[in-house]
Amino acid sequence: GKLRTARPSWASMSTKLGSGKEDSHKLEVRHMNRILHVDREGLTVTVEPSVTMGELTAELMPYGLALQTHVEMETITVGGAALGFGIETNSHRVGLFQESVIEYEMVDATGTVHRITEDSDPELFFALPWSVGTAGFLLSIKVRLVRVKP
């Protein structure tokens, strides 16, 4: 059978009424919500996919940092923005959210863990943002930051 996240459809930002998860094996991933590393000099942050934009903003702002593509809805997850359609009000200047991604770490259907960058696997790197999770489960993601005034 199919593997899907156990996230309920009401918690997503989709306009779809059903989840299509009825006949799937559901994996709970909401506990994957840790901010793993903030590199204040290199201007990157590595997080697990269920970290919300609100949690990330609260962590970054005291350091004068923000996401390159700032997502204004606090309940959106980093994984959802990266593998879905991550457009925001500043996207006309800095691009879609997935254009700030430097690295994906994911596990595929065979259980193999992959670190995907533009250099290591360009085809998969550019396919992941539109895959909405069909290529595997996201374990972590590294994205670019920008300096902001407090």
C-alpha positions as CSV (number, residue, x, y, z in Angstrom):
1,G,0.0,0.0,0.0
2,K,0.8,3.7,-0.1
3,L,2.7,5.5,2.6
4,R,1.3,9.0,3.5
5,T,1.7,11.3,6.5
6,A,-0.9,11.1,9.2
7,R,-1.4,14.8,9.1
8,P,-5.2,15.4,9.0
9,S,-6.6,17.1,5.9
10,W,-8.1,19.9,8.0
11,A,-4.5,20.9,9.0
12,S,-3.3,21.4,5.5
13,M,-3.6,24.5,3.3
14,S,-5.2,22.5,0.4
15,T,-8.5,23.4,-1.2
16,K,-9.2,19.7,-1.6
17,L,-12.0,18.4,0.6
18,G,-10.7,14.8,0.9
19,S,-7.2,13.6,1.8
20,G,-7.1,10.5,-0.3
21,K,-5.4,8.8,2.6
22,E,-8.1,6.3,3.5
23,D,-6.4,3.3,1.9
24,S,-2.9,4.3,2.9
25,H,-0.5,3.4,5.7
26,K,-0.2,6.6,7.7
27,L,3.1,7.7,9.3
28,E,3.0,10.3,12.1
29,V,5.6,13.0,11.4
30,R,4.3,15.9,13.4
31,H,7.0,15.1,16.0
32,M,9.7,16.0,13.4
33,N,9.5,19.6,14.5
34,R,13.0,20.5,15.7
35,I,15.2,23.3,14.5
36,L,18.5,21.4,14.1
37,H,21.0,24.2,13.3
38,V,21.1,27.9,12.8
39,D,24.3,29.0,11.0
40,R,24.3,32.8,11.8
41,E,27.5,33.4,9.7
42,G,26.6,31.2,6.7
43,L,23.0,32.4,6.8
44,T,21.3,29.0,6.7
45,V,19.0,27.1,8.9
46,T,18.4,23.3,9.0
47,V,15.1,22.1,10.3
48,E,12.9,19.1,10.4
49,P,9.9,19.2,8.0
50,S,7.1,19.9,10.7
51,V,8.7,23.1,12.0
52,T,6.1,25.8,11.5
53,M,6.9,29.2,10.1
54,G,5.8,30.8,13.4
55,E,8.3,28.6,15.4
56,L,11.1,29.4,12.9
57,T,10.4,33.2,13.0
58,A,10.4,33.2,16.8
59,E,13.8,31.4,16.8
60,L,15.4,33.6,14.1
61,M,14.2,37.1,14.9
62,P,16.3,37.6,18.1
63,Y,19.4,37.0,15.9
64,G,18.2,39.5,13.3
65,L,17.6,36.8,10.8
66,A,14.6,35.7,8.7
67,L,13.9,33.3,5.9
68,Q,14.8,34.5,2.4
69,T,11.2,33.9,1.4
70,H,9.3,34.9,4.5
71,V,6.1,32.8,4.8
72,E,3.5,34.9,6.7
73,M,1.1,32.2,7.7
74,E,2.5,30.9,11.0
75,T,1.0,27.4,10.8
76,I,2.5,26.5,7.5
77,T,5.3,23.9,7.9
78,V,8.7,24.2,6.2
79,G,8.2,20.8,4.6
80,G,4.9,21.8,3.2
81,A,6.2,25.1,1.7
82,A,9.3,23.3,0.3
83,L,7.5,20.4,-1.4
84,G,4.3,22.2,-2.3
85,F,3.8,25.7,-3.8
86,G,5.7,28.1,-1.5
87,I,4.7,31.5,-2.8
88,E,4.6,34.6,-0.6
89,T,4.3,38.4,-0.9
90,N,8.1,38.9,-1.3
91,S,8.4,36.1,-3.9
92,H,8.4,38.6,-6.7
93,R,11.7,39.8,-5.4
94,V,13.4,36.6,-4.0
95,G,11.5,33.7,-5.7
96,L,9.4,30.9,-4.4
97,F,10.2,29.3,-1.0
98,Q,11.7,26.3,-2.7
99,E,14.2,28.6,-4.4
100,S,15.8,29.3,-1.0
101,V,16.4,25.5,-0.4
102,I,20.0,24.5,-0.4
103,E,19.6,20.8,0.7
104,Y,16.9,18.2,1.2
105,E,17.4,15.1,3.3
106,M,14.8,12.5,2.5
107,V,14.2,8.7,2.8
108,D,12.8,6.9,-0.3
109,A,10.5,3.9,-0.6
110,T,13.5,1.5,-0.1
111,G,14.5,3.1,3.2
112,T,17.6,4.7,1.7
113,V,18.4,8.2,3.1
114,H,19.5,10.8,0.5
115,R,21.1,14.2,0.9
116,I,20.0,16.1,-2.2
117,T,21.6,19.3,-3.4
118,E,21.6,21.1,-6.8
119,D,25.1,19.6,-7.4
120,S,24.6,16.1,-6.1
121,D,21.4,15.3,-8.0
122,P,20.0,18.2,-10.0
123,E,17.1,16.3,-11.5
124,L,15.7,15.2,-8.1
125,F,16.6,18.6,-6.5
126,F,14.4,20.5,-9.0
127,A,11.7,17.8,-9.0
128,L,11.1,17.7,-5.2
129,P,9.5,21.1,-4.9
130,W,6.5,20.1,-7.0
131,S,6.4,16.5,-5.8
132,V,4.2,17.2,-2.7
133,G,6.0,14.3,-1.0
134,T,5.5,11.6,-3.6
135,A,9.3,11.0,-4.0
136,G,9.8,10.1,-0.3
137,F,9.6,11.4,3.2
138,L,11.4,14.6,4.0
139,L,13.7,14.3,7.1
140,S,15.3,17.7,7.1
141,I,15.8,20.8,4.9
142,K,18.4,23.5,4.8
143,V,17.3,27.0,3.6
144,R,18.9,30.4,3.1
145,L,18.4,33.2,5.6
146,V,18.7,37.0,5.3
147,R,19.7,39.6,7.8
148,V,16.8,41.8,9.0
149,K,16.6,44.8,11.2
150,P,15.1,44.2,14.7
